[in-house]
Structure formats: C-alpha cells, structure tokens
Amino acid sequence: MQSVRLEEAALLGPGYPNPDFERFNYTITYLHGVDGAEGDLVEGETIMVKNGMVFNVRRSDKS
C-alpha cells in the first residue's frame, strides 16, 4: 500500500492542478479507506491509500 499527505491529496481536486498553500487552505475528507477508514486529512498527517478511496478537496482563501 502507498501513503498520501495533504499536499499530495490536494493535487487530486479538479481545478487545483497547482495547489497554492501560501494563499489558500485546503480541506480534504476521505471515505472508503483502509479498513473502512474515513475522516479529515490534516497538514502533517499521512494516511494509507487503497483503490476505491474517495477524496473530497475544497479550497478556501486564507484570512
């Protein structure tokens, strides 16, 4: 199995081919993970990935 970090998962979001972590915050949720895991991926965290996982990526302005 492979692992993924927040910065890598942000690349999965449509419309965010070049994430800008200086100007934007990214909120990433995931479903159908290893052993049914689901939750939020936070900065500095690494999770294991598998085929069939669903990632939701949302971008918001830093304020």
C-alpha positions as CSV (number, residue, x, y, z in Angstrom):
1,M,0.0,0.0,0.0
2,Q,1.0,3.6,-0.5
3,S,0.5,6.6,1.7
4,V,-0.5,10.2,0.9
5,R,0.0,13.5,2.6
6,L,-2.3,16.6,2.5
7,E,-0.1,18.3,-0.1
8,E,-0.3,15.3,-2.4
9,A,-4.0,14.8,-1.9
10,A,-4.7,18.4,-2.8
11,L,-3.5,17.6,-6.3
12,L,-6.5,15.2,-6.7
13,G,-9.0,18.0,-6.6
14,P,-10.4,19.0,-10.0
15,G,-9.4,22.6,-10.8
16,Y,-6.4,22.6,-8.4
17,P,-3.6,21.2,-10.6
18,N,-1.1,23.6,-8.8
19,P,-2.2,24.0,-5.2
20,D,-1.1,27.3,-3.7
21,F,-0.5,26.6,0.0
22,E,0.7,30.2,0.6
23,R,-2.7,31.8,-0.4
24,F,-5.2,29.0,0.3
25,N,-6.3,26.5,2.9
26,Y,-7.3,23.0,1.7
27,T,-9.8,20.9,3.4
28,I,-9.6,17.2,2.4
29,T,-12.0,14.5,3.5
30,Y,-11.8,10.9,2.6
31,L,-14.0,7.8,2.5
32,H,-13.6,4.1,1.9
33,G,-10.1,4.0,3.3
34,V,-8.1,1.0,4.6
35,D,-10.3,-1.0,7.0
36,G,-13.2,1.4,6.2
37,A,-11.4,4.4,7.5
38,E,-12.9,7.9,6.8
39,G,-12.2,11.3,8.1
40,D,-10.3,14.6,7.5
41,L,-6.7,14.7,6.3
42,V,-4.8,17.4,8.1
43,E,-1.5,19.1,7.5
44,G,1.4,16.9,8.6
45,E,-0.7,13.7,8.6
46,T,-0.1,10.8,6.3
47,I,-2.8,8.1,5.6
48,M,-2.6,4.8,3.8
49,V,-4.5,4.7,0.5
50,K,-6.1,1.9,-1.5
51,N,-8.1,1.5,-4.7
52,G,-11.6,2.9,-4.5
53,M,-10.9,5.6,-1.9
54,V,-12.9,8.8,-2.4
55,F,-11.2,12.2,-1.7
56,N,-13.1,15.5,-1.5
57,V,-10.9,18.5,-1.8
58,R,-12.1,22.0,-1.0
59,R,-10.1,25.2,-1.2
60,S,-10.7,28.4,0.7
61,D,-8.9,31.8,1.0
62,K,-6.7,32.3,4.0
63,S,-7.9,35.2,6.0
